[in-house]
Amino acid sequence: MTAADNLKLINARIEKTARKWNIDPRKIEIVAVSKQQPGERVLEALEAGQRIFGENRVSEAIARWDGASGFRKKYPDIELHMIGPLQTNKVDDAVRLFDVLHTLDREKLALAVKQAMDKQGKSLSVLIQVNTGDEQQKAGIAPENLGTLLDYCRNIGLPVDGLMCLPPVDEPPGLHFAFLNELAQKYNLPKLSMGMSGDFEKAIPFSPAYLRLGSVIFGAREY
Ligand SMILES: *Cc1c(COP(=O)(O)O)cnc(C)c1O
């Protein structure tokens, strides 16, 4: 199975599940998570028309997309999404490379992103990562602190478009998706980033803007 074959099957699954829940499947976009995947598999997806890709490390993403592969030159309409934790010292590079940031989770990072965007004259779409499972080792803001972070972003002039979550591996993902959806409605944030290879069909009833899909498209990652 090529990445192109997999994308076709996944799109059919998304469409079928979306219809079942009366959701418009055209509003759901696949972020093809290309981290740690071989270049030839990524090329299969590009050739099949996939244009939105997700990466979790800034330096690896720069090497892949702006490096020798020439992917960005050959496919100038690609849209790159940062889905991993971001350190403030990498923000300038991240703002230069990426179009969407899924993982804003603290004030210091918000300020650095806003300053880099102003400096570069470029604006990213920003989502806040919420630690819905209150897991100590996991990135994301605690749900009870979300309102404060949103106020801070508003005060510094950084628009926030939505919320992202990564449910705990040992809990039913649907509960976390429902919770993230509730938070998004409470704060009037239109875009949800949720659903991965193993659980994306459970995210679809909430009409997510982005499903982040890696292994189901490209196969197991190379470490
Ligand atoms: C790696 C990763 C994914 C993709 O995971 P799969 O299970 O391969 O679909 C999605 N989201 C985040 C934040 C990731 O780090």
Ligand as a Chemical Component Dictionary entry (heavy atoms), coordinates in Angstrom:
data_LIG
# 
_chem_comp.id                   LIG 
_chem_comp.type                 NON-POLYMER 
_chem_comp.pdbx_formal_charge   0 
_chem_comp.three_letter_code    LIG 
# 
loop_
_chem_comp_atom.comp_id 
_chem_comp_atom.atom_id 
_chem_comp_atom.alt_atom_id 
_chem_comp_atom.type_symbol 
_chem_comp_atom.charge 
_chem_comp_atom.model_Cartn_x 
_chem_comp_atom.model_Cartn_y 
_chem_comp_atom.model_Cartn_z 
_chem_comp_atom.pdbx_ordinal 
LIG C1 C1 C 0 3.033  11.713 15.981 1  
LIG C2 C2 C 0 1.846  12.526 16.271 2  
LIG C3 C3 C 0 0.623  12.297 15.610 3  
LIG C4 C4 C 0 0.400  11.179 14.616 4  
LIG O1 O1 O 0 0.331  9.956  15.272 5  
LIG P1 P1 P 0 -0.225 8.648  14.540 6  
LIG O2 O2 O 0 -0.688 7.801  15.652 7  
LIG O3 O3 O 0 0.900  8.072  13.777 8  
LIG O4 O4 O 0 -1.339 9.073  13.661 9  
LIG C5 C5 C 0 -0.428 13.146 15.907 10 
LIG N1 N1 N 0 -0.306 14.149 16.786 11 
LIG C6 C6 C 0 0.833  14.396 17.439 12 
LIG C7 C7 C 0 0.902  15.529 18.397 13 
LIG C8 C8 C 0 1.948  13.591 17.209 14 
LIG O5 O5 O 0 3.090  13.841 17.871 15 
# 
loop_
_chem_comp_bond.comp_id 
_chem_comp_bond.atom_id_1 
_chem_comp_bond.atom_id_2 
_chem_comp_bond.value_order 
_chem_comp_bond.pdbx_ordinal 
LIG C1 C2 SING 1  
LIG C2 C3 SING 2  
LIG C2 C8 DOUB 3  
LIG C3 C4 SING 4  
LIG C3 C5 DOUB 5  
LIG C4 O1 SING 6  
LIG O1 P1 SING 7  
LIG P1 O2 DOUB 8  
LIG P1 O3 SING 9  
LIG P1 O4 SING 10 
LIG C5 N1 SING 11 
LIG N1 C6 DOUB 12 
LIG C6 C7 SING 13 
LIG C6 C8 SING 14 
LIG C8 O5 SING 15 
# 
